[in-house]
Amino acid sequence: MNVTQGHDGSGPYTAGDLHAREDEGRGLELEDGWPTEVSYGTAHNVACRRVHEFVEAATKEAGAAVYTAGGGSWQIGTPAGVRRPDVFVVPTRVIRDSFADPSWILIPGRELLLVVEVVLPGTGSERTDRVRKVEEYAALGIPQYWIVDYTPVPKVQVFLLDDLSAYRLERVVTAGEVLEVEAEAEADKPFTVRFDPQALTEF
């Protein structure tokens, strides 16, 4: 198969190509037309699961009409192509819509209310989480983006979207402190997530 690179360095692949693979693109994102591997590890997976638990518990306690997803199996559409966030929150209606349309593959990134990426140090995914996704998620208008580190000290950076559709670093919470962040859900059901980052490595 001939692969033609665009004049701007972009690749020829689409979200449809990724999904058409024999493995349906598992473990891959699509960045500027090129498949890129997503890095995982045991400690990373534990931290992701813990974040998922804290966020999901907060949304349920508030009775918010949202769904907390994660685990790297969900695909969202971004300006770069396809991303697989570690954890994200989306209105329940978006998930219901997916049941009604069997051809539905990508969740539109603009629908996300909160997205969280857990950094795996020393990998290509780390730079993507800290640089590329900050720009991509802001461009989509996602209200909050959290970057989570579980080593050497568990830490959460909370970025909020400003009026210029760019993220500003709102706060940094490290182990021994309590992260307390309110997120907007649909209608009148905001939810507040509270946890000590130290808990990200405890199970």
MDTraj code that builds the backbone (N, CA, C; nanometers):
import mdtraj as md
import numpy as np

residues = "MET ASN VAL THR GLN GLY HIS ASP GLY SER GLY PRO TYR THR ALA GLY ASP LEU HIS ALA ARG GLU ASP GLU GLY ARG GLY LEU GLU LEU GLU ASP GLY TRP PRO THR GLU VAL SER TYR GLY THR ALA HIS ASN VAL ALA CYS ARG ARG VAL HIS GLU PHE VAL GLU ALA ALA THR LYS GLU ALA GLY ALA ALA VAL TYR THR ALA GLY GLY GLY SER TRP GLN ILE GLY THR PRO ALA GLY VAL ARG ARG PRO ASP VAL PHE VAL VAL PRO THR ARG VAL ILE ARG ASP SER PHE ALA ASP PRO SER TRP ILE LEU ILE PRO GLY ARG GLU LEU LEU LEU VAL VAL GLU VAL VAL LEU PRO GLY THR GLY SER GLU ARG THR ASP ARG VAL ARG LYS VAL GLU GLU TYR ALA ALA LEU GLY ILE PRO GLN TYR TRP ILE VAL ASP TYR THR PRO VAL PRO LYS VAL GLN VAL PHE LEU LEU ASP ASP LEU SER ALA TYR ARG LEU GLU ARG VAL VAL THR ALA GLY GLU VAL LEU GLU VAL GLU ALA GLU ALA GLU ALA ASP LYS PRO PHE THR VAL ARG PHE ASP PRO GLN ALA LEU THR GLU PHE".split()
xyz = np.array([
    [0.0844, -0.1182, 0.0000],
    [0.0000, 0.0000, 0.0000],
    [0.0882, 0.1235, 0.0000],
    [0.0610, 0.2165, -0.0882],
    [0.1351, 0.3414, -0.0932],
    [0.0769, 0.4391, 0.0084],
    [0.1653, 0.5014, 0.0824],
    [0.1240, 0.5993, 0.1812],
    [0.1762, 0.7349, 0.1385],
    [0.0855, 0.8283, 0.1206],
    [0.1234, 0.9613, 0.0739],
    [0.1161, 1.0613, 0.1879],
    [0.2283, 1.1289, 0.2124],
    [0.2333, 1.2286, 0.3172],
    [0.1901, 1.3623, 0.2617],
    [0.1101, 1.4360, 0.3398],
    [0.0634, 1.5666, 0.2965],
    [0.1764, 1.6684, 0.2948],
    [0.1525, 1.7798, 0.2285],
    [0.2538, 1.8851, 0.2200],
    [0.2888, 1.9410, 0.3574],
    [0.1962, 1.9348, 0.4515],
    [0.2208, 1.9883, 0.5849],
    [0.2731, 1.8827, 0.6816],
    [0.3074, 1.7650, 0.6283],
    [0.3584, 1.6574, 0.7120],
    [0.2505, 1.5680, 0.7687],
    [0.1248, 1.5992, 0.7398],
    [0.0155, 1.5178, 0.7916],
    [0.0078, 1.3854, 0.7162],
    [-0.0447, 1.2855, 0.7844],
    [-0.0566, 1.1529, 0.7247],
    [-0.1884, 1.1341, 0.6524],
    [-0.2018, 1.0209, 0.5864],
    [-0.3198, 0.9959, 0.5033],
    [-0.4341, 0.9246, 0.5748],
    [-0.4124, 0.8868, 0.7011],
    [-0.5097, 0.8016, 0.7673],
    [-0.6228, 0.8811, 0.8323],
    [-0.7397, 0.8164, 0.8392],
    [-0.8584, 0.8780, 0.8983],
    [-0.9067, 0.7930, 1.0155],
    [-1.0054, 0.8459, 1.0874],
    [-1.0650, 0.7698, 1.1968],
    [-1.1240, 0.6388, 1.1448],
    [-1.1801, 0.6429, 1.0246],
    [-1.2351, 0.5212, 0.9647],
    [-1.1276, 0.4165, 0.9408],
    [-1.0101, 0.4596, 0.8967],
    [-0.8981, 0.3668, 0.8750],
    [-0.8568, 0.3023, 1.0064],
    [-0.8541, 0.3825, 1.1121],
    [-0.8134, 0.3304, 1.2427],
    [-0.9106, 0.2233, 1.2889],
    [-1.0395, 0.2507, 1.2714],
    [-1.1414, 0.1572, 1.3165],
    [-1.1472, 0.0325, 1.2286],
    [-1.1051, 0.0451, 1.1034],
    [-1.1116, -0.0671, 1.0095],
    [-0.9991, -0.1687, 1.0299],
    [-0.8999, -0.1339, 1.1094],
    [-0.7911, -0.2276, 1.1367],
    [-0.8454, -0.3546, 1.2005],
    [-0.7697, -0.4618, 1.1879],
    [-0.8124, -0.5888, 1.2457],
    [-0.8326, -0.5773, 1.3969],
    [-0.7483, -0.4951, 1.4626],
    [-0.7603, -0.4764, 1.6065],
    [-0.8480, -0.3574, 1.6424],
    [-0.9140, -0.2974, 1.5420],
    [-1.0025, -0.1813, 1.5588],
    [-0.9310, -0.0623, 1.6224],
    [-0.7993, -0.0585, 1.6052],
    [-0.7231, 0.0568, 1.6535],
    [-0.7012, 0.0598, 1.8026],
    [-0.7168, -0.0542, 1.8693],
    [-0.6963, -0.0568, 2.0141],
    [-0.5536, -0.0140, 2.0488],
    [-0.5432, 0.0712, 2.1490],
    [-0.4115, 0.1171, 2.1921],
    [-0.3495, 0.2218, 2.1022],
    [-0.4284, 0.2743, 2.0079],
    [-0.3769, 0.3745, 1.9154],
    [-0.4617, 0.5013, 1.9189],
    [-0.3957, 0.6137, 1.8980],
    [-0.4641, 0.7392, 1.8712],
    [-0.4283, 0.7796, 1.7291],
    [-0.4977, 0.8779, 1.6784],
    [-0.4683, 0.9289, 1.5446],
    [-0.4304, 1.0758, 1.5587],
    [-0.3050, 1.1073, 1.5262],
    [-0.2541, 1.2436, 1.5416],
    [-0.2092, 1.2964, 1.4062],
    [-0.2815, 1.3954, 1.3554],
    [-0.2475, 1.4574, 1.2271],
    [-0.2341, 1.3549, 1.1147],
    [-0.3248, 1.2591, 1.1151],
    [-0.3262, 1.1602, 1.0076],
    [-0.2328, 1.0425, 1.0256],
    [-0.1657, 1.0332, 1.1427],
    [-0.0736, 0.9226, 1.1683],
    [-0.1150, 0.8473, 1.2943],
    [-0.1215, 0.7134, 1.2898],
    [-0.1494, 0.6362, 1.4112],
    [-0.0320, 0.6483, 1.5086],
    [-0.0625, 0.6722, 1.6346],
    [0.0409, 0.6793, 1.7379],
    [0.0015, 0.5881, 1.8527],
    [0.1003, 0.5214, 1.9098],
    [0.0734, 0.4257, 2.0164],
    [0.0531, 0.4973, 2.1493],
    [-0.0464, 0.4532, 2.2248],
    [-0.0717, 0.5058, 2.3582],
    [-0.0003, 0.4169, 2.4585],
    [0.0736, 0.4786, 2.5497],
    [0.1514, 0.4025, 2.6476],
    [0.0701, 0.3740, 2.7736],
    [0.0841, 0.2518, 2.8250],
    [0.0165, 0.2122, 2.9476],
    [0.1162, 0.1422, 3.0389],
    [0.0817, 0.1296, 3.1662],
    [0.1635, 0.0574, 3.2625],
    [0.0797, 0.0294, 3.3851],
    [0.1277, -0.0598, 3.4714],
    [0.0487, -0.1008, 3.5868],
    [0.0146, 0.0164, 3.6787],
    [0.1170, 0.0946, 3.7192],
    [0.0920, 0.2077, 3.8086],
    [0.0014, 0.3112, 3.7414],
    [0.0233, 0.3328, 3.6124],
    [-0.0607, 0.4250, 3.5354],
    [-0.2061, 0.3788, 3.5381],
    [-0.2264, 0.2506, 3.5152],
    [-0.3625, 0.1977, 3.5113],
    [-0.4319, 0.2078, 3.6466],
    [-0.3550, 0.1852, 3.7546],
    [-0.4117, 0.1982, 3.8888],
    [-0.4549, 0.3420, 3.9134],
    [-0.3679, 0.4372, 3.8802],
    [-0.4000, 0.5792, 3.9008],
    [-0.5220, 0.6203, 3.8186],
    [-0.5300, 0.5723, 3.6952],
    [-0.6466, 0.6029, 3.6103],
    [-0.7742, 0.5520, 3.6742],
    [-0.7680, 0.4292, 3.7238],
    [-0.8873, 0.3699, 3.7841],
    [-0.9315, 0.4477, 3.9073],
    [-0.8327, 0.4923, 3.9881],
    [-0.8659, 0.5664, 4.1080],
    [-0.9310, 0.7009, 4.0735],
    [-0.8757, 0.7717, 3.9748],
    [-0.9364, 0.8978, 3.9318],
    [-1.0796, 0.8732, 3.8854],
    [-1.0967, 0.7674, 3.8055],
    [-1.2298, 0.7325, 3.7554],
    [-1.3268, 0.7124, 3.8716],
    [-1.2832, 0.6406, 3.9750],
    [-1.3697, 0.6138, 4.0902],
    [-1.4103, 0.7426, 4.1614],
    [-1.3142, 0.8334, 4.1818],
    [-1.3443, 0.9584, 4.2525],
    [-1.4405, 1.0462, 4.1723],
    [-1.4160, 1.0571, 4.0429],
    [-1.5017, 1.1411, 3.9595],
    [-1.6414, 1.0806, 3.9493],
    [-1.6481, 0.9514, 3.9263],
    [-1.7785, 0.8866, 3.9134],
    [-1.8603, 0.8976, 4.0423],
    [-1.7947, 0.8812, 4.1560],
    [-1.8644, 0.8927, 4.2838],
    [-1.9216, 1.0329, 4.3017],
    [-1.8457, 1.1342, 4.2593],
    [-1.8914, 1.2726, 4.2724],
    [-2.0130, 1.3003, 4.1841],
    [-2.0118, 1.2483, 4.0621],
    [-2.1239, 1.2722, 3.9707],
    [-2.2502, 1.2016, 4.0199],
    [-2.2327, 1.0833, 4.0757],
    [-2.3490, 1.0094, 4.1259],
    [-2.4066, 1.0759, 4.2505],
    [-2.3187, 1.1236, 4.3373],
    [-2.3657, 1.1911, 4.4589],
    [-2.4460, 1.3160, 4.4242],
    [-2.4035, 1.3856, 4.3193],
    [-2.4736, 1.5082, 4.2781],
    [-2.5991, 1.4801, 4.1974],
    [-2.6135, 1.3580, 4.1493],
    [-2.7274, 1.3247, 4.0643],
    [-2.7182, 1.3893, 3.9279],
    [-2.5949, 1.4131, 3.8817],
    [-2.5740, 1.4787, 3.7521],
    [-2.6051, 1.3839, 3.6372],
    [-2.6633, 1.4386, 3.5322],
    [-2.6988, 1.3589, 3.4141],
    [-2.5774, 1.3440, 3.3233],
    [-2.4745, 1.2750, 3.3774],
    [-2.3493, 1.2577, 3.3036],
    [-2.3019, 1.1133, 3.3160],
    [-2.2070, 1.0796, 3.2297],
    [-2.1465, 0.9464, 3.2324],
    [-1.9954, 0.9634, 3.2434],
    [-1.9342, 0.8883, 3.3346],
    [-1.7889, 0.8917, 3.3503],
    [-1.7297, 0.7728, 3.2769],
    [-1.6437, 0.8002, 3.1808],
    [-1.5857, 0.6950, 3.0972],
    [-1.4342, 0.6965, 3.1102],
    [-1.3731, 0.5907, 3.0631],
    [-1.2273, 0.5858, 3.0678],
    [-1.1753, 0.4481, 3.0341],
    [-1.0496, 0.4272, 3.0686],
    [-0.9876, 0.2987, 3.0430],
    [-0.9202, 0.2886, 2.9085],
    [-0.9179, 0.3983, 2.8322],
    [-0.8472, 0.3967, 2.7045],
    [-0.9213, 0.3297, 2.5910],
    [-1.0442, 0.2809, 2.6164],
    [-1.1180, 0.2116, 2.5109],
    [-1.2115, 0.3050, 2.4346],
    [-1.2400, 0.4207, 2.4924],
    [-1.3292, 0.5168, 2.4286],
    [-1.2510, 0.6069, 2.3352],
    [-1.3127, 0.6423, 2.2222],
    [-1.2476, 0.7299, 2.1256],
    [-1.3244, 0.8617, 2.1157],
    [-1.2492, 0.9720, 2.1182],
    [-1.3127, 1.1017, 2.0979],
    [-1.2472, 1.1720, 1.9794],
    [-1.3259, 1.2535, 1.9101],
    [-1.2739, 1.3281, 1.7962],
    [-1.2174, 1.4613, 1.8408],
    [-1.0963, 1.4963, 1.7929],
    [-1.0321, 1.6236, 1.8240],
    [-0.9783, 1.6830, 1.6941],
    [-0.9273, 1.8066, 1.6979],
    [-0.8681, 1.8644, 1.5764],
    [-0.7548, 1.7804, 1.5193],
    [-0.6874, 1.7010, 1.6042],
    [-0.5769, 1.6178, 1.5559],
    [-0.6261, 1.4884, 1.4925],
    [-0.7457, 1.4439, 1.5324],
    [-0.7979, 1.3179, 1.4802],
    [-0.8735, 1.2404, 1.5849],
    [-0.8056, 1.1465, 1.6496],
    [-0.8688, 1.0592, 1.7484],
    [-0.7833, 1.0531, 1.8737],
    [-0.8457, 1.0724, 1.9885],
    [-0.7775, 1.0581, 2.1164],
    [-0.8523, 0.9569, 2.2029],
    [-0.7784, 0.8975, 2.2980],
    [-0.8354, 0.8021, 2.3927],
    [-0.8042, 0.8495, 2.5344],
    [-0.8832, 0.9412, 2.5877],
    [-0.8543, 0.9952, 2.7205],
    [-0.8576, 0.8872, 2.8285],
    [-0.7786, 0.9092, 2.9336],
    [-0.7782, 0.8143, 3.0447],
    [-0.9109, 0.8173, 3.1197],
    [-0.9642, 0.9372, 3.1423],
    [-1.0945, 0.9533, 3.2087],
    [-1.1611, 1.0768, 3.1490],
    [-1.2914, 1.0689, 3.1269],
    [-1.3640, 1.1891, 3.0858],
    [-1.5094, 1.1800, 3.1280],
    [-1.5740, 1.2972, 3.1335],
    [-1.7152, 1.3063, 3.1703],
    [-1.7902, 1.3676, 3.0535],
    [-1.9018, 1.3054, 3.0186],
    [-1.9799, 1.3489, 2.9039],
    [-2.1286, 1.3411, 2.9417],
    [-2.2138, 1.4277, 2.8869],
    [-2.3571, 1.4185, 2.9172],
    [-2.4137, 1.2806, 2.8829],
    [-2.5030, 1.2337, 2.9653],
    [-2.5631, 1.1009, 2.9443],
    [-2.6289, 1.0899, 2.8075],
    [-2.6892, 1.1979, 2.7586],
    [-2.7587, 1.1932, 2.6293],
    [-2.6632, 1.1554, 2.5164],
    [-2.5357, 1.1919, 2.5283],
    [-2.4385, 1.1596, 2.4235],
    [-2.4178, 1.0085, 2.4163],
    [-2.4112, 0.9438, 2.5313],
    [-2.3953, 0.7981, 2.5342],
    [-2.5219, 0.7312, 2.4816],
    [-2.6382, 0.7839, 2.5196],
    [-2.7644, 0.7264, 2.4709],
    [-2.7723, 0.7360, 2.3182],
    [-2.7268, 0.8479, 2.2630],
    [-2.7286, 0.8648, 2.1177],
    [-2.6460, 0.7570, 2.0480],
    [-2.5395, 0.7124, 2.1135],
    [-2.4532, 0.6108, 2.0513],
    [-2.5259, 0.4779, 2.0365],
    [-2.6205, 0.4503, 2.1267],
    [-2.6968, 0.3257, 2.1170],
    [-2.7884, 0.3272, 1.9952],
    [-2.8357, 0.4461, 1.9598],
    [-2.9333, 0.4583, 1.8520],
    [-2.8698, 0.4562, 1.7138],
    [-2.7395, 0.4808, 1.7054],
    [-2.6720, 0.4895, 1.5761],
    [-2.5577, 0.3888, 1.5703],
    [-2.5796, 0.2724, 1.5062],
    [-2.4772, 0.1678, 1.5035],
    [-2.3501, 0.2088, 1.4299],
    [-2.3559, 0.3135, 1.3488],
    [-2.2369, 0.3561, 1.2750],
    [-2.1531, 0.4551, 1.3561],
    [-2.2046, 0.4924, 1.4725],
    [-2.1392, 0.5920, 1.5575],
    [-2.0089, 0.5356, 1.6123],
    [-1.8981, 0.6046, 1.5914],
    [-1.7682, 0.5561, 1.6372],
    [-1.7057, 0.6533, 1.7370],
    [-1.6982, 0.7792, 1.6981],
    [-1.6298, 0.8789, 1.7783],
    [-1.7258, 0.9634, 1.8616],
    [-1.6889, 0.9879, 1.9860],
    [-1.7609, 1.0857, 2.0661],
    [-1.7051, 1.2228, 2.0282],
    [-1.7893, 1.3167, 1.9888],
    [-1.7377, 1.4501, 1.9554],
    [-1.6709, 1.5128, 2.0780],
    [-1.5458, 1.5518, 2.0636],
    [-1.4722, 1.6061, 2.1767],
    [-1.5368, 1.7286, 2.2381],
    [-1.6100, 1.8046, 2.1578],
    [-1.6738, 1.9267, 2.2089],
    [-1.7822, 1.8959, 2.3117],
    [-1.8247, 1.7695, 2.3215],
    [-1.9290, 1.7326, 2.4167],
    [-1.8739, 1.7081, 2.5573],
    [-1.7428, 1.6923, 2.5715],
    [-1.6859, 1.6585, 2.7008],
    [-1.6943, 1.7750, 2.7984],
    [-1.7197, 1.7420, 2.9248],
    [-1.7283, 1.8425, 3.0308],
    [-1.5986, 1.8480, 3.1120],
    [-1.5305, 1.7352, 3.1182],
    [-1.4048, 1.7229, 3.1920],
    [-1.3249, 1.6118, 3.1275],
    [-1.1938, 1.6328, 3.1124],
    [-1.1073, 1.5277, 3.0597],
    [-0.9823, 1.5208, 3.1459],
    [-0.9375, 1.3977, 3.1738],
    [-0.8215, 1.3743, 3.2601],
    [-0.7231, 1.2834, 3.1880],
    [-0.5965, 1.3235, 3.1886],
    [-0.4908, 1.2383, 3.1357],
    [-0.3909, 1.2109, 3.2480],
    [-0.3582, 1.0841, 3.2673],
    [-0.2594, 1.0426, 3.3662],
    [-0.1275, 1.0204, 3.2930],
    [-0.0244, 1.0920, 3.3349],
    [0.1035, 1.0918, 3.2653],
    [0.1834, 0.9657, 3.2957],
    [0.2314, 0.9016, 3.1902],
    [0.3250, 0.7897, 3.2053],
    [0.4635, 0.8447, 3.1730],
    [0.5485, 0.8631, 3.2745],
    [0.6765, 0.9331, 3.2556],
    [0.7686, 0.8667, 3.1537],
    [0.8413, 0.9507, 3.0801],
    [0.9436, 0.9020, 2.9889],
    [0.8917, 0.8390, 2.8618],
    [0.7665, 0.8651, 2.8259],
    [0.7097, 0.8076, 2.7041],
    [0.6679, 0.9198, 2.6092],
    [0.6404, 0.8825, 2.4847],
    [0.5902, 0.9794, 2.3887],
    [0.4556, 1.0334, 2.4316],
    [0.3803, 0.9527, 2.5037],
    [0.2485, 0.9961, 2.5513],
    [0.2606, 1.1119, 2.6490],
    [0.3728, 1.1182, 2.7226],
    [0.3878, 1.2255, 2.8219],
    [0.3872, 1.3624, 2.7554],
    [0.4658, 1.3796, 2.6500],
    [0.4705, 1.5090, 2.5829],
    [0.3341, 1.5433, 2.5223],
    [0.2684, 1.4429, 2.4664],
    [0.1355, 1.4655, 2.4081],
    [0.0385, 1.5156, 2.5140],
    [0.0407, 1.4526, 2.6318],
    [-0.0505, 1.4925, 2.7398],
    [-0.0221, 1.6337, 2.7884],
    [0.1075, 1.6690, 2.7970],
    [0.1456, 1.7975, 2.8558],
    [0.1423, 1.9138, 2.7568],
    [0.1514, 1.8823, 2.6275],
    [0.1605, 1.9894, 2.5277],
    [0.0463, 1.9840, 2.4267],
    [0.0447, 1.8802, 2.3447],
    [-0.0526, 1.8738, 2.2352],
    [-0.1970, 1.8746, 2.2845],
    [-0.2249, 1.7939, 2.3858],
    [-0.3641, 1.7818, 2.4293],
    [-0.4130, 1.9074, 2.5012],
    [-0.3219, 1.9825, 2.5606],
    [-0.3617, 2.1100, 2.6206],
    [-0.4219, 2.2000, 2.5128],
    [-0.3601, 2.2018, 2.3965],
    [-0.4087, 2.2840, 2.2856],
    [-0.5354, 2.2256, 2.2237],
    [-0.5343, 2.0952, 2.2011],
    [-0.6481, 2.0309, 2.1348],
    [-0.7759, 2.0383, 2.2176],
    [-0.7649, 2.0067, 2.3454],
    [-0.8835, 2.0056, 2.4297],
    [-0.9382, 2.1469, 2.4501],
    [-0.8469, 2.2452, 2.4568],
    [-0.8923, 2.3845, 2.4685],
    [-0.9649, 2.4271, 2.3414],
    [-0.9113, 2.3884, 2.2262],
    [-0.9732, 2.4247, 2.0987],
    [-1.1142, 2.3682, 2.0867],
    [-1.1397, 2.2560, 2.1531],
    [-1.2724, 2.1948, 2.1504],
    [-1.3683, 2.2626, 2.2472],
    [-1.3150, 2.3438, 2.3384],
    [-1.4003, 2.4100, 2.4363],
    [-1.4324, 2.3253, 2.5578],
    [-1.3514, 2.2222, 2.5856],
    [-1.3741, 2.1388, 2.7037],
    [-1.3434, 2.2237, 2.8279],
    [-1.4396, 2.2410, 2.9191],
    [-1.4232, 2.3354, 3.0299],
    [-1.3050, 2.3084, 3.1224],
    [-1.2753, 2.1796, 3.1482],
    [-1.1666, 2.1468, 3.2401],
    [-1.0789, 2.0360, 3.1840],
    [-0.9481, 2.0514, 3.2073],
    [-0.8503, 1.9480, 3.1729],
    [-0.7597, 1.9280, 3.2935],
    [-0.7470, 1.8032, 3.3385],
    [-0.6580, 1.7714, 3.4495],
    [-0.5421, 1.6877, 3.3976],
    [-0.4217, 1.7235, 3.4395],
    [-0.3032, 1.6414, 3.4140],
    [-0.2610, 1.5813, 3.5468],
    [-0.2553, 1.4496, 3.5519],
    [-0.2277, 1.3782, 3.6765],
    [-0.0911, 1.3101, 3.6689],
    [-0.0103, 1.3330, 3.7714],
    [0.1165, 1.2613, 3.7890],
    [0.1036, 1.1711, 3.9103],
    [0.1516, 1.0476, 3.9010],
    [0.1482, 0.9588, 4.0167],
    [0.2883, 0.9353, 4.0724],
    [0.3921, 0.9852, 4.0034],
    [0.5290, 0.9721, 4.0484],
    [0.6080, 1.0951, 4.0064],
    [0.7112, 1.1382, 4.0796],
    [0.7584, 1.0842, 4.2082],
    [0.6659, 1.1177, 4.3246],
    [0.5857, 1.2249, 4.3094],
    [0.4864, 1.2614, 4.4106],
    [0.3515, 1.2755, 4.3400],
    [0.2484, 1.2061, 4.3868],
    [0.1169, 1.2204, 4.3239],
    [0.0727, 1.3668, 4.3219],
    [0.0252, 1.4107, 4.2061],
    [-0.0074, 1.5518, 4.1868],
    [-0.1140, 1.5662, 4.0797],
    [-0.2004, 1.6660, 4.0951],
    [-0.3028, 1.6959, 3.9952],
    [-0.2924, 1.8438, 3.9578],
    [-0.2789, 1.8708, 3.8280],
    [-0.2845, 2.0075, 3.7772],
    [-0.4225, 2.0293, 3.7153],
    [-0.4890, 2.1333, 3.7586],
    [-0.6237, 2.1635, 3.7094],
    [-0.6169, 2.2841, 3.6167],
    [-0.6563, 2.2624, 3.4913],
    [-0.6609, 2.3691, 3.3920],
    [-0.8059, 2.4039, 3.3629],
    [-0.8376, 2.5323, 3.3636],
    [-0.9719, 2.5789, 3.3318],
    [-0.9683, 2.6610, 3.2038],
    [-1.0747, 2.6517, 3.1269],
    [-1.0836, 2.7238, 3.0005],
    [-1.1151, 2.8702, 3.0270],
    [-1.0417, 2.9617, 2.9617],
    [-1.0692, 3.1035, 2.9797],
    [-1.1514, 3.1573, 2.8628],
    [-1.1750, 3.2868, 2.8633],
    [-1.2599, 3.3494, 2.7614],
    [-1.1980, 3.3472, 2.6223],
    [-1.0670, 3.3204, 2.6146],
    [-0.9977, 3.3179, 2.4863],
    [-0.9834, 3.1756, 2.4328],
    [-1.0582, 3.0834, 2.4908],
    [-1.0533, 2.9428, 2.4513],
    [-0.9139, 2.8844, 2.4663],
    [-0.8476, 2.9225, 2.5743],
    [-0.7175, 2.8666, 2.6094],
    [-0.7238, 2.8261, 2.7560],
    [-0.6409, 2.7285, 2.7945],
    [-0.6410, 2.6864, 2.9340],
    [-0.5479, 2.7728, 3.0178],
    [-0.5908, 2.8000, 3.1397],
    [-0.5035, 2.8605, 3.2393],
    [-0.4889, 2.7599, 3.3536],
    [-0.3697, 2.7531, 3.4092],
    [-0.3465, 2.6635, 3.5218],
    [-0.4105, 2.7239, 3.6454],
    [-0.5175, 2.6611, 3.6925],
    [-0.5939, 2.7135, 3.8050],
    [-0.5310, 2.6764, 3.9387],
    [-0.4862, 2.5530, 3.9502],
    [-0.4250, 2.5089, 4.0756],
    [-0.3457, 2.3811, 4.0559],
    [-0.2540, 2.3571, 4.1497],
    [-0.1769, 2.2332, 4.1539],
    [-0.1933, 2.1763, 4.2939],
    [-0.2387, 2.0528, 4.3033],
    [-0.2630, 1.9891, 4.4324],
    [-0.1752, 1.8650, 4.4422],
    [-0.0942, 1.8590, 4.5484],
    [-0.0030, 1.7463, 4.5651],
    [-0.0477, 1.6577, 4.6806],
    [0.0164, 1.5407, 4.6906],
    [-0.0168, 1.4435, 4.7942],
    [-0.0123, 1.5082, 4.9318],
    [-0.1124, 1.4783, 5.0150],
    [-0.1225, 1.5368, 5.1476],
    [-0.2175, 1.6548, 5.1522],
    [-0.2539, 1.7059, 5.0344],
    [-0.3524, 1.8137, 5.0244],
    [-0.4820, 1.7538, 4.9707],
    [-0.5875, 1.8322, 4.9702],
    [-0.7160, 1.7833, 4.9188],
    [-0.7537, 1.8603, 4.7942],
    [-0.7695, 1.7872, 4.6862],
    [-0.8209, 1.8475, 4.5639],
    [-0.9719, 1.8632, 4.5791],
    [-1.0217, 1.9811, 4.5544],
    [-1.1661, 2.0052, 4.5573],
    [-1.2001, 2.0938, 4.4388],
    [-1.2660, 2.0357, 4.3396],
    [-1.2944, 2.1071, 4.2157],
    [-1.4403, 2.0884, 4.1785],
    [-1.5076, 2.1984, 4.1495],
    [-1.6455, 2.1903, 4.1021],
    [-1.6461, 2.1906, 3.9503],
    [-1.7233, 2.1031, 3.8934],
    [-1.7363, 2.0953, 3.7482],
    [-1.8823, 2.1138, 3.7112],
    [-1.9045, 2.1790, 3.5992],
    [-2.0411, 2.2022, 3.5526],
    [-2.0919, 2.0802, 3.4769],
    [-2.2114, 2.0375, 3.5111],
    [-2.2782, 1.9337, 3.4340],
    [-2.3894, 2.0019, 3.3545],
    [-2.4734, 1.9234, 3.2907],
    [-2.5836, 1.9824, 3.2170],
    [-2.6871, 2.0402, 3.3132],
    [-2.7587, 2.1405, 3.2664],
    [-2.8656, 2.2042, 3.3446],
    [-2.8124, 2.2540, 3.4778],
    [-2.8761, 2.2140, 3.5888],
    [-2.8401, 2.2718, 3.7192],
    [-2.7766, 2.1694, 3.8116],
    [-2.6984, 2.0755, 3.7580],
    [-2.6416, 1.9700, 3.8401],
    [-2.4882, 1.9705, 3.8373],
    [-2.4257, 2.0724, 3.8940],
    [-2.2798, 2.0683, 3.9030],
    [-2.2380, 1.9592, 4.0015],
    [-2.1147, 1.9123, 3.9920],
    [-2.0649, 1.8122, 4.0855],
    [-1.9262, 1.8544, 4.1321],
    [-1.8917, 1.8162, 4.2549],
    [-1.7637, 1.8529, 4.3134],
    [-1.6824, 1.7277, 4.3418],
    [-1.5619, 1.7232, 4.2875],
    [-1.4722, 1.6092, 4.3069],
    [-1.3743, 1.6442, 4.4184],
    [-1.3628, 1.5556, 4.5170],
    [-1.2711, 1.5760, 4.6286],
    [-1.1876, 1.4505, 4.6512],
    [-1.0557, 1.4662, 4.6584],
    [-0.9690, 1.3554, 4.6972],
    [-0.8273, 1.4061, 4.7198],
    [-0.7531, 1.3313, 4.7980],
    [-0.6110, 1.3570, 4.8193],
    [-0.5345, 1.2807, 4.7111],
    [-0.4511, 1.3472, 4.6311],
    [-0.3769, 1.2770, 4.5266],
    [-0.2977, 1.1563, 4.5751],
    [-0.2643, 1.1536, 4.7042],
    [-0.1925, 1.0382, 4.7572],
    [-0.2714, 0.9092, 4.7338],
    [-0.4043, 0.9219, 4.7308],
    [-0.4907, 0.8048, 4.7136],
    [-0.4789, 0.7425, 4.5750],
    [-0.4165, 0.8140, 4.4816],
    [-0.4042, 0.7607, 4.3458],
    [-0.3158, 0.6380, 4.3391],
    [-0.2289, 0.6197, 4.4381],
    [-0.1402, 0.5043, 4.4386],
    [-0.1795, 0.4037, 4.5468],
    [-0.2958, 0.4235, 4.6058],
    [-0.3440, 0.3333, 4.7104],
    [-0.4658, 0.2567, 4.6605],
    [-0.4686, 0.1281, 4.6879],
    [-0.5835, 0.0457, 4.6481],
    [-0.5909, -0.0789, 4.7330],
])
top = md.Topology()
chain = top.add_chain()
for i, resn in enumerate(residues, 1):
    res = top.add_residue(resn, chain, resSeq=i)
    for name in ("N", "CA", "C"):
        top.add_atom(name, md.element.get_by_symbol(name[0]), res)
traj = md.Trajectory(xyz[None], top)
